Amino acid sequence: MREIHFTVKGAPVAKARPRMNRSTGIVYTPKKTQDAERVIKAAFLAKVEEHNIPTKNPVEVKITYFYEPPKSYSKAKREALMWTGKTTKPDLDNLTKTVLDALNGVAWEDDAQVVKLSANKTYAQSTYTHVTITWKE
């Protein structure tokens, strides 16, 4: 079994809907989403030492999104939120779509190879994303 762990610093970004330029009719992905996917891809590539990536095998992906509690909350309320689930936006499925799309063609050939997926949002002391990818050689 191979396993790669990597961390993406900064606030997680939810996948935005494609936009269309009205004058040209060209459909594009918003810049914020493109930038987030670029950062995720770079974080993954920084951890990969071997050149047999992308894998053709089935993969399992575990993603945890960590968020700082709002600064406007009291210290007691912030501490009470630590390590509890975050139930506010952005939506978990849109966050996960950004990560899976960023790793498409990089960690695996196609995200159809993802056979098991686990994702959660939680409060923590800093804001970042942790990804674990597992597959058989």
C-alpha positions in Angstrom: 0.0 0.0 0.0 1.2 3.5 -0.8 0.0 6.5 1.2 0.7 10.1 0.7 -0.2 12.8 3.3 0.0 16.5 2.4 -1.2 19.8 3.8 -2.5 22.8 1.9 -2.1 26.0 3.9 -4.7 28.7 3.8 -8.5 28.8 3.6 -10.1 25.9 1.6 -11.9 27.1 -1.5 -15.2 25.6 -2.7 -15.5 24.7 -6.4 -17.3 27.6 -8.1 -19.7 27.0 -11.0 -18.3 27.5 -14.4 -19.0 31.0 -15.8 -19.6 32.1 -19.4 -18.4 35.2 -21.1 -21.5 36.7 -22.6 -19.7 38.4 -25.5 -17.6 35.4 -26.6 -19.7 32.5 -25.3 -16.5 30.9 -23.8 -17.1 28.9 -20.6 -14.4 29.2 -18.0 -13.6 28.3 -14.4 -13.4 31.3 -12.1 -9.8 32.5 -11.2 -10.2 31.8 -7.4 -11.0 28.2 -8.1 -8.2 27.9 -10.7 -5.7 29.4 -8.1 -6.9 27.0 -5.4 -6.5 24.0 -7.7 -3.0 25.1 -8.6 -2.0 25.4 -4.9 -3.4 21.9 -4.1 -1.6 20.4 -7.1 1.7 22.1 -6.0 1.3 20.8 -2.4 0.8 17.3 -3.7 3.7 17.4 -6.1 6.0 18.7 -3.3 5.3 15.5 -1.4 5.7 13.0 -4.3 9.2 11.6 -4.8 8.6 9.0 -7.4 7.6 9.3 -11.0 5.0 6.6 -11.2 2.3 9.1 -10.6 -0.5 9.4 -11.7 -1.6 5.9 -10.6 -3.9 3.8 -12.6 -5.1 1.9 -9.5 -8.2 2.5 -7.4 -7.5 5.2 -4.7 -9.0 6.1 -1.3 -9.0 9.8 -0.3 -9.5 11.3 3.1 -9.8 15.1 3.3 -10.1 17.2 6.5 -10.8 21.0 6.3 -9.7 22.9 9.3 -11.1 26.3 10.1 -10.4 28.9 12.8 -13.4 29.9 14.7 -14.6 33.5 13.9 -12.5 36.2 15.5 -15.7 37.9 16.6 -16.5 35.0 19.0 -15.5 35.3 22.7 -12.5 33.4 23.8 -14.7 30.9 25.7 -16.9 30.3 22.6 -13.8 29.9 20.4 -12.4 27.3 22.7 -15.7 25.5 23.0 -15.8 25.1 19.2 -12.3 23.6 18.9 -12.4 20.2 17.2 -16.1 20.3 16.7 -17.7 20.1 13.2 -18.2 23.2 11.2 -21.8 23.4 10.0 -21.6 26.7 8.0 -20.6 27.4 4.4 -18.8 26.5 2.3 -20.5 23.2 1.5 -18.4 20.1 2.0 -19.2 18.6 -1.4 -18.0 21.8 -3.2 -14.8 21.9 -1.1 -14.1 18.3 -2.0 -14.7 18.8 -5.7 -11.9 21.4 -5.7 -9.4 18.9 -4.2 -10.5 16.0 -6.5 -10.4 18.2 -9.6 -7.0 19.6 -8.7 -5.5 16.1 -8.4 -7.1 14.7 -11.6 -4.3 13.7 -13.9 -1.7 14.3 -11.2 -2.4 11.8 -8.4 -4.6 9.6 -10.5 -5.6 9.6 -14.1 -9.3 10.2 -13.6 -11.3 10.9 -10.4 -13.5 7.9 -11.4 -10.6 5.9 -9.7 -11.6 7.3 -6.3 -13.4 4.3 -4.8 -13.6 5.5 -1.2 -13.9 9.1 0.0 -14.0 10.6 3.5 -14.3 14.3 4.1 -15.0 16.5 7.1 -14.9 20.2 8.2 -13.8 21.0 11.8 -12.7 24.0 13.8 -9.0 24.2 14.8 -6.3 26.7 15.8 -5.4 27.5 12.2 -7.0 27.2 8.7 -5.7 24.5 6.3 -6.6 21.3 4.5 -5.1 17.9 5.1 -5.3 15.2 2.4 -4.4 11.5 2.6 -4.3 9.4 -0.6 -4.0 5.6 -0.3 -3.6 3.0 -3.1 -2.2 -0.4 -3.8 0.9 -0.6 -6.1 
